[in-house]
Amino acid sequence: MRQITATGQTVEDAVQSALQQLNTTRDQANIEIIDEGKKGILGLFGSKRAIVKVTLAPSHLKISETYLEEIAQHMGVEVEIKTTTEQNTITFDLSGEKIALLIGKRGQTLNGIQYLLQLIVNRNAKDYYTVVVDAEGYRDRRKQTLETLANRMAEKAISTRRPVALEPMPSFERKVIHTALQDRTDISTSSEGKEPNRHVVIHS
């Protein structure tokens, strides 16, 4: 953990000097004021420089990666993590043996981990980031499964002329269903219920 003690004519000057040396921003650092300094007479005589100690805070990405490693370790899974950032989306791609344990039934474990990392990454963050936790291409496979399910249930709604309610899903999976059917004019979709039981209903 990098730490800089800096001085300046004012506290703000000292802080800016430390941030520049650490090549970071205020929201990514912990600032401790050691001495507020003293202006002195006419700004010259008896003046005392301000002193601050600035510590580079661990990045949210590093904290998230460490958290993932600890979860995997507790579950007895050796995991490799590849982290990529594209605009405001951060993807943690997991690989390794026994990866199915981290995915869980219908991705429930993976979704839970993703939700927690979303909180960690965006805690006190200046900008909001969308977090995706994937495991050896599971998200793409799940997306294809949901799209197939959406069209099959749409046909059921049409044939029975009754609304068809799907199982509860997290918001990003419900979005896949809505998107898969949005261009169809013979049915409509809506999300109903309250979390964690909110689900998609297909209407003919």
N, C-alpha and C positions, 0 to 999 in steps of 0.2 A: 504494500500500500504506500503510494508516494505521498510525501508530505513536504511542504515548503513553509519556512518562516520568512516573512517579508516585512519590510518597513516602508513608510511613506509619510508625506506631509500630513495626510489625513488617513483615516481608517479605509476610506474608499480607494485612495491611491495605493495603499498597501495591499488591499484585496485584489485590485486589478493587476498589480505587479505579480502576485502569486499565481493568479489564474493564467496569466500569460506564460509564466515559466512552466506551469503544468500543462499548458496547451489544452485548457478545458473551459467550461462555462460555470457560472455560479450554481446552476441547478444540479450540476454533477459533482459538487464539492461540499465538504463540511468546513465551515468557517468559525474559528475561535479567536476572539479579540483578546490579546494579551495586554495591550496598553493602548488606550485611546489617544495618547499623545497630548501635546499642549502647544497652543499657538505661540505663546510668548508675547512680549511687548512689541507692538508694531509688526508682529509676525516674525520677528527676528530674535530679539534677546530673550533668553530663557526658554526658547522653543524646544519641544521634545517630539521626536518622530513617533508616529503610531506603529504598533507592532501587531501583526496577526499571524496566526498559524492556520494554514489551509491544507486540508487533507483530501486527496482525490478519492471520492467515494467509489466503491465497487460498482461497475456498470450493471444495469438491470439484466443485460444479456448474460453476463458472467454469473450473476446470482441465479438466473433461471437455469443455466446449464448445470451449475452445481446442484440445484434442486432436483433436476431430472436425473442426474447421476445417483443422488442419494435414494430417490424413489426406486430406481432400477436395482440398486444394490440391496435394498430391503426386500425386494421381490425376487432376489436371486437371479437377476438378469444382467449380463454384461452387455453394455450398450455403447455404441459410438454415436456421437451427435454432430450433425452438420448444420450449422446455422447460417441462413442467408437472409439478407434484408433487401427488399425491393420496394422503394417508395415508403409507404407507411404499413407494410406487411412484413412481419418477421416469421420465418418458417424454421422450425426445429425438426429436422429429419432424423429419425432414429433407425438404427440398424443393429443387428446382432442376433445371436441364438436366443431361443425362447421369447422372441419378440411378441408372440401372440399373447403372452401374459400381460404385456403393457397395453395391448389393444383392447382386450376384454371382449365380452359378448356384445356384438353389434357396435363395437367401438366405445362402449360406455366408459371403460377405464381411461382410454385415450382422450375422450371428451372431457372427463373430470380433470385430467392433468392439464389439458389445454385451457380450461376455465381458470384454474389456479395460476397458470403462467400469465394469462391475460391480466390478472390482478397485479401480479408482481411487476410485469413490464411497465404497466401504466401507472403504478403507484408514484405519485408526485412527479410524473413526467410532464414535460412542457407540451409535447405533442402526443396525440392518441395513436396507438399502434394496434393493428389487428394481428393476433397471434394464431398461427396454425402449427399444430403438433401432428406430424405425420410419421408413419412407421412403414418403411419399405413399400411405399406406393398404396397404402391402405385407403387413403382419402380418394384417390382416383377410382379405385375398385368400388368403394362405397357409393360414390357419385353415380357410377354406371348402374349399380344395383337399384338406387333410389329412382333414377330416371325410368328404368324398366318397370319398377313397381308403380310409379306415377301413371304411366300409360295403361298398365293392366287394370289398375283400380278405376281409371277414367272410363274404360270400356265397361267395367262392372256397373258403374254409376249409370251409364247410358242404357245398358241392357235391363237393369232392374228399375230404372227411373226413380231411384232413391239415392239420397246422399250417402257417400261412403266415407267413414272416418278412419284415418290412418292411426297408427300407434303414436304415442308421444315422441317428439324428437326435439333436439336442440334447435335454436333459431337458424343456424347456418344450414342444417339439413332440411328444415322446412322450406328454406329459400330455394334449395335445389328442386323440390317438388313443384313449387309455384313457377319457377323459371321453366321447367320442363313442359309445363302445360299452358303457359301464358299465351301462346299463339293459337291455341285451339278455340274455336267459336262455339263448339257444341257442349262445352262444360266450363265451369268456373271453380275457383278454389278460394278458401278462406282459412285463416288460422283461428282456432277457437280454444277456450279453456284457459286456465292459469298455469304458470310454471310451477312444478316441473312436468305438468301433465298437458301442456299446450300441444295441440296437434292440428294437422291439416284435414280439412273436410272438402271432398270433391262433390260438386253439385252438377247434375245434368240439366 
